Amino acid sequence: MGYGLSEQLRPVGFAPPDFSGFALIGYNKYSIKNSFFKQERGERLERYKMQGIVILCLLLCCATDTFAKAGPIPIRNQMPLYLIYLQMEPDKASVVEQDRFSVNTDYTVSNVTVSCFTPASSLYKIDIDAEISRFTLDLRYGIFENAEVGLEVPYISLSAGYLDEFVEGFEDTVGATTPRSRTRQGSYNFNYSFIYDSQNLIKRTNASDGLGDVVLKAKYQILEDDGYVFLPNMSLRAAVKLPTGEKRSLLGSGELDYGLGLLLDKTFSEKITVYAGCNFVIIEKPDFFSVLNLKQNMVSGIIGVEYFLTQRFSLVTQVTGNTTPYPSSGTNALDEDALDVGIGFNYFWKEKQNVSWHFAFTENINSAASPDVSLNMGWKMGF
C-alpha cells in the first residue's frame, strides 16, 4: 500500500497532542479581556460624548461671529413738530471696518393726524393732516480700526399722501384710533397750522418737497463684545445738523443742531442681540417759533431686541422715544413725550458682501406726539 510522506515518518503508536482545550481556554481569556476593554472604552466614549455636548453648548452660547447683526430699525420721529430738529437714528454700536465703506438707503413714510387746542383759552391750536416721506442716503467710512465718519443726506416730502385708508383700517382693527382728529380732518387732505395767541406761526395748505437738513456724524467704539464676558459693544457718537433744508417749506429749521449719543449692544446665545441707546441733542430755536419759550435740548432713546430665525433672517422689536422741547400748552401734541413701538425684519442677501434689506412699521403709544403709523424699508451694502 502506498503511504504519504508524513505518514511514513510518523512513529508507530504516536498520536498528536490535543490542543483544543488550551485553545478554548485562550479564547475564553481573550473574550473576557476583549469584553472588559469594550466596556471600558464604551464608558470612556460616553464620558467624552457628555463632555463634547457640554463644550458644544458652551460654544453655541458664547459664539458671536456666525450671525451678522443688522441692528435696530433706523427710524426717526417724523412728526412735523420734530422733523425739523436733529434726530440721531437708532443704530448698533459696532463701526464700519477700517478703509471700508457702508451705503445705507432707506425710505420712511409716516401718517400724521393731529387736532388739538388749549382747553378754555385756546392759547395753542394745532391742526396737522399730512403724510411725511423721507428718503435718506447714509454714507459711512471706517477711518480707523474703531472709528467711522458719516454723511446723511435726506430728501423730504410733506403731502396729502396715500396711506389714510390703510391707517384708518389698521387702527380700527387693533382698536388704536386717534381720538377725534381723524373725524375732524377727513381723508387725503394736507393741512399744517400752528396758532399761538391768535398768531399763525405755521400755516401751510400746499405740499412741499426737497432737500432736508444734511447731517455730519462720527462714531467711536470704546468696547467690543468678545462673546465670553459680560462687556457689551459700546460706542460714543456725535452729530451736527446743517441748515440745508428750505425753512419756508418746513424742510428744515434753518439752524444748526448738535448731538451726542451712547450706543450699547450685547449678544446672547448667538441668535439674540439687545440694543440700547441714549442721545442728548442741543437745538437752536427756529425763527418761526421765536415767540415760544422752547427748551434748548431734547433727549431720545431706544431699547430693542433682534432675534435670528435663520442665519439670514432676523426679527427686530424696539421701543423708541424722545422728550419734548415745547413749553406747557395743555395739548398732548406739545406736552407729551413721544413714545413708539416698532417691529420689523432683516434679510441678508449676501452675507459676505454685507448686503441686507429690511422692512418695519411703528405705531405711536402717546397719541399726537409722534406719527400714527410709520412704514420703513431700506438697503444696506458694505464694500
BELKA-V406153 format. One record per pair of residues at least 24 apart in sequence whose C-alpha atoms are under 8 Angstrom apart, sorted by the first residue. I is the first residue (numbers start at 1). J is the second residue. D is the distance in whole Angstrom. If there is no record, write none. Layout:
((I/J/D) (I/J/D))
This chain:
((60/269/6) (60/270/7) (61/268/7) (61/269/4) (61/270/6) (62/227/5) (62/228/6) (62/268/7) (62/269/6) (62/270/7) (63/227/6) (63/269/7) (63/270/6) (64/226/8) (64/227/6) (64/267/7) (64/270/5) (65/270/8) (66/270/8) (66/311/8) (67/270/7) (67/271/7) (67/308/8) (67/311/6) (67/312/8) (68/351/7) (69/273/8) (70/346/7) (70/356/8) (71/275/8) (71/306/7) (72/275/7) (72/304/7) (72/305/8) (72/306/7) (72/316/7) (72/317/8) (72/318/7) (73/316/7) (73/318/8) (73/342/8) (73/344/7) (73/360/7) (75/108/7) (75/376/7) (77/370/6) (77/371/7) (78/110/6) (78/132/7) (78/370/7) (78/371/6) (79/110/8) (79/112/7) (79/132/8) (79/369/7) (79/370/5) (79/371/5) (80/132/8) (83/251/8) (83/252/8) (84/213/8) (84/250/7) (84/251/7) (84/252/5) (84/253/5) (85/252/7) (85/253/7) (85/257/7) (85/283/7) (86/215/8) (86/240/8) (86/241/6) (86/257/6) (86/258/7) (86/259/7) (86/281/7) (86/283/7) (87/281/8) (88/239/8) (88/259/7) (88/261/8) (88/279/7) (90/277/7) (90/301/8) (90/302/7) (91/263/7) (91/277/8) (92/263/7) (92/264/7) (92/265/7) (92/275/7) (93/221/7) (93/233/6) (93/234/6) (93/235/5) (93/263/5) (93/264/6) (93/265/6) (94/221/6) (94/224/8) (94/233/7) (94/234/8) (94/235/7) (95/142/7) (95/146/6) (95/147/6) (95/148/6) (95/219/7) (95/220/7) (95/221/7) (96/140/7) (96/141/6) (96/142/5) (96/146/8) (96/147/7) (96/148/6) (97/141/8) (97/142/5) (97/144/8) (97/145/6) (97/146/8) (98/141/8) (98/142/4) (98/143/5) (98/144/5) (98/145/5) (98/146/7) (98/147/8) (98/148/8) (99/141/7) (99/142/5) (99/143/6) (99/144/7) (100/141/6) (100/142/6) (100/382/7) (100/383/6) (101/139/7) (101/140/6) (101/141/5) (101/142/7) (101/382/6) (101/383/5) (102/139/6) (102/140/5) (102/141/6) (102/380/7) (102/381/6) (102/382/4) (102/383/6) (103/137/7) (103/138/6) (103/139/5) (103/140/7) (103/380/6) (103/381/5) (103/382/6) (104/136/8) (104/137/6) (104/138/5) (104/139/6) (104/378/7) (104/379/6) (104/380/4) (104/381/6) (105/135/7) (105/136/6) (105/137/5) (105/138/6) (105/378/5) (105/379/5) (105/380/7) (106/135/6) (106/136/5) (106/137/7) (106/376/7) (106/377/6) (106/378/4) (106/379/6) (107/133/7) (107/134/6) (107/135/5) (107/136/6) (107/376/6) (107/377/5) (107/378/6) (108/133/6) (108/134/5) (108/135/7) (108/374/7) (108/375/6) (108/376/4) (108/377/7) (109/133/4) (109/134/6) (109/374/6) (109/375/5) (109/376/7) (110/371/6) (110/372/7) (110/373/6) (110/374/4) (110/375/6) (111/161/8) (111/163/7) (111/164/7) (111/167/8) (111/371/6) (111/372/6) (111/373/6) (111/374/6) (112/368/8) (112/370/8) (112/371/5) (112/372/6) (112/373/8) (113/178/8) (113/181/6) (113/182/6) (113/185/7) (113/368/7) (113/371/8) (113/372/7) (114/181/6) (114/182/8) (114/333/7) (114/368/6) (115/180/8) (115/181/5) (115/184/7) (115/185/8) (116/181/8) (116/331/6) (116/332/8) (116/333/7) (117/330/7) (117/331/6) (118/329/6) (118/330/5) (118/331/6) (119/330/7) (122/197/8) (123/195/8) (123/196/6) (123/197/5) (123/198/7) (123/329/8) (124/194/8) (124/195/6) (124/196/5) (124/197/7) (124/329/6) (124/331/8) (125/194/6) (125/195/5) (125/196/7) (126/192/8) (126/193/6) (126/194/5) (126/195/6) (127/191/7) (127/192/6) (127/193/5) (127/194/7) (128/190/8) (128/191/5) (128/192/4) (128/193/6) (129/160/7) (129/185/6) (129/189/6) (129/190/5) (129/191/5) (129/192/6) (130/158/7) (130/159/6) (130/160/5) (130/161/7) (130/189/7) (130/190/5) (130/191/6) (130/192/7) (131/157/8) (131/158/6) (131/159/5) (131/160/6) (131/161/5) (131/162/8) (131/163/8) (131/190/8) (132/156/7) (132/157/6) (132/158/5) (132/159/7) (132/161/8) (133/157/5) (133/158/7) (146/220/6) (146/221/5) (146/222/8) (147/218/7) (147/219/6) (147/220/4) (147/221/6) (148/218/6) (148/219/5) (148/220/7) (149/216/8) (149/217/6) (149/218/4) (149/219/6) (150/216/6) (150/217/5) (150/218/6) (151/214/7) (151/215/6) (151/216/5) (151/217/6) (152/214/6) (152/215/5) (152/216/6) (152/217/8) (153/211/8) (153/212/7) (153/213/7) (153/214/5) (153/215/7) (154/211/6) (154/212/5) (154/213/7) (154/214/7) (155/209/7) (155/210/6) (155/211/5) (155/212/5) (156/209/5) (156/210/6) (156/211/6) (156/212/6) (156/251/7) (157/207/8) (157/208/6) (157/209/4) (157/210/7) (158/207/5) (158/208/5) (158/209/6) (159/190/6) (159/206/8) (159/207/5) (159/208/7) (160/188/5) (160/189/5) (160/190/5) (160/207/7) (161/188/6) (162/188/7) (164/188/6) (167/372/8) (167/373/7) (178/367/7) (178/372/7) (201/288/6) (201/289/7) (202/288/7) (208/249/6) (209/249/8) (209/251/7) (210/245/7) (210/246/8) (210/251/7) (211/244/7) (211/245/5) (211/246/7) (211/251/7) (212/244/6) (212/245/4) (212/246/7) (212/251/5) (212/252/6) (213/241/6) (213/242/6) (213/243/5) (213/244/5) (213/245/5) (213/251/7) (213/252/6) (214/241/6) (214/242/5) (214/243/7) (214/244/6) (214/245/8) (215/239/7) (215/240/6) (215/241/4) (215/242/6) (216/240/5) (216/241/7) (216/242/8) (225/266/7) (225/267/8) (227/267/7) (227/268/8) (231/266/8) (232/264/6) (232/265/6) (232/266/5) (232/267/8) (233/263/8) (233/264/6) (233/265/5) (233/266/6) (234/262/7) (234/263/6) (234/264/5) (234/265/7) (235/262/6) (235/263/5) (235/264/7) (236/260/8) (236/261/6) (236/262/5) (236/263/6) (237/261/5) (237/262/6) (237/263/8) (253/285/8) (253/286/5) (253/287/8) (254/286/6) (254/287/8) (255/284/6) (255/285/7) (255/286/7) (256/283/7) (256/284/6) (257/281/7) (257/282/6) (257/283/5) (257/284/6) (258/282/5) (258/283/7) (271/306/8) (271/307/6) (271/308/5) (271/309/8) (272/305/7) (272/306/6) (272/307/5) (272/308/7) (273/305/6) (273/306/5) (273/307/7) (274/303/7) (274/304/6) (274/305/5) (274/306/6) (275/302/8) (275/303/6) (275/304/5) (275/305/6) (275/306/8) (276/301/7) (276/302/5) (276/303/4) (276/304/6) (277/301/5) (277/302/5) (277/303/7) (278/302/7) (292/326/8) (292/327/7) (293/326/7) (293/327/6) (294/325/6) (294/326/5) (294/327/6) (295/325/5) (295/326/6) (295/327/7) (296/325/7) (297/325/6) (298/322/7) (298/323/6) (298/324/6) (298/325/6) (299/323/5) (312/346/8) (312/347/6) (312/348/5) (312/349/7) (312/351/8) (313/345/7) (313/346/6) (313/347/5) (313/348/7) (314/345/6) (314/346/5) (314/347/7) (315/343/8) (315/344/6) (315/345/4) (315/346/7) (316/343/6) (316/344/5) (316/345/6) (316/346/8) (317/341/8) (317/342/6) (317/343/4) (317/344/7) (318/342/5) (318/343/7) (332/367/7) (332/368/6) (332/369/7) (333/367/8) (333/368/5) (333/369/5) (334/369/7) (336/366/7) (336/369/6) (337/366/7) (337/369/6) (338/364/8) (338/365/8) (338/366/6) (338/369/5) (338/370/6) (339/364/6) (339/365/5) (339/366/6) (339/369/8) (339/370/7) (340/364/4) (340/365/5) (340/366/8) (340/370/7) (341/365/7) (353/381/7) (353/382/6) (353/383/7) (354/380/7) (354/381/6) (354/382/5) (354/383/8) (355/379/7) (355/380/6) (355/381/4) (355/382/7) (356/380/5) (356/381/7))
